[in-house]
Amino acid sequence: MDQQVLLSLVSKYGSPLYVYDAEKIISQFDRIKNAFSETKRLRINFATKALSNISILKLLKKAGANIDCVSIEEVQLGLLAGFAPKQISYTPSGVSFEEIERAVDLGVKITLDNLIALEYFGAKHPGLPVSIRINPNVMGGGNKKISVGHHKAKFGIPVYQIDEVLEIEKKYKMKINGVHMHTGSDILKVETFLEAAEVLFSVAKRFEHLDFIDFGGGFKVSYKEGDPATDIEKFGKIISKRFNEICKEYGKDLEIVFEPGKFLVSESGHFLVKVNLIKEIKDISFAAVDSGFNHLIRPMYYGAYHHIVNISNPKGPEKPYHVVGYICETDTFAENRMINEVRKDDILCFRNAGAYAFTMASNYNSRLRPAEVLVYKGKDYLIRERENIEDLTRNQIITDIL
Ligand SMILES: *Cc1c(COP(=O)(O)O)cnc(C)c1O
């Protein structure tokens, strides 16, 4: 996005500020759609947890997306955004039967990831179609925290338990209508996807009532110049061909489903912060900004790289900085990062701040969460107000025994 536009948005709405570029989200959505255009029935479920602002959900709905939700609260946000229950997939892990019942009541599509919930569901709702999440036992994902499809991960039903799944299906005369996997985030190699897909295909063949196969999300995007991204076009071609073969063998045009989060929204996001001060010690210049891991935790939690640009001094000489936050705990965004000379009150822009950025923000240090702005067709729209002190105290009950 144009740096002047970003600067003017900071002037208008203050800092720190999340800005999302609608055009980028739509173009990423269209890329996926086109990549799988050789399949007959394609469904793209946006992974809500990546960016759950209702206006973003509405934007994706307009583009033609469905959504994937991992909590009942995300389901509720989806309904508020106007999605029909049938457009909402609920793919939780480790939730209570009570929460599953709430999803049943709301009429959304449900995917279960363990035998205990499946048995419960069969006994209670034998006539209701349900899908299962498989653990394909492949190591995907950019780092250990986001690899969720290996054999020790908590997610999914291991392939060696499929016999038991089939027994439960038979026992309760259930209809298992979909098989699902999600192998992790930040997967680069098409081969990793294909390996896991073959496991899913071999499982799919064993079920009689399938309507869809869901490959989850995890497509990687580029975080800096030269950083490779998942070749979605190549992947689409190969997987579509293989999927069509599988449908033929199965004797039905199954729906092919993907659940991209990061791929759709990561690059659309720009996180803008203001420099509070430059602190010089021996060999190090700290640029301290009006934010911290309370607003963007990916660098600290995952060691994630976010490109940082000094948009208010783009021509300044490049120098190395430790970019740090204002939280009283180590909150280093970047070390020895070359940035155009940073001065007090400059505005720094973090790239790739659309996915797992605002949604992972907290109020640690009793700091307020930033505002969010959507830029759509050249106009800016405030889609979340900056928090204020009332937001921090709203649910507190100040006891009078003290
Ligand atoms: C998080 C998640 C996704 C999205 O992952 P990305 O890496 O953002 O594409 C998809 N499906 C499920 C079940 C998830 O939990």
The ligand as an ORCA input file, in Angstrom:
! r2SCAN-3c Opt
* xyz 0 1
  C      -5.471    -22.240     11.751
  C      -6.230    -23.156     10.889
  C      -6.273    -22.956      9.497
  C      -5.533    -21.848      8.793
  O      -4.162    -21.966      8.783
  P      -3.286    -20.926      7.897
  O      -1.887    -21.334      8.164
  O      -3.571    -19.561      8.406
  O      -3.683    -21.093      6.489
  C      -7.047    -23.832      8.758
  N      -7.725    -24.844      9.333
  C      -7.704    -25.065     10.669
  C      -8.483    -26.184     11.230
  C      -6.951    -24.238     11.479
  O      -6.927    -24.469     12.795
*
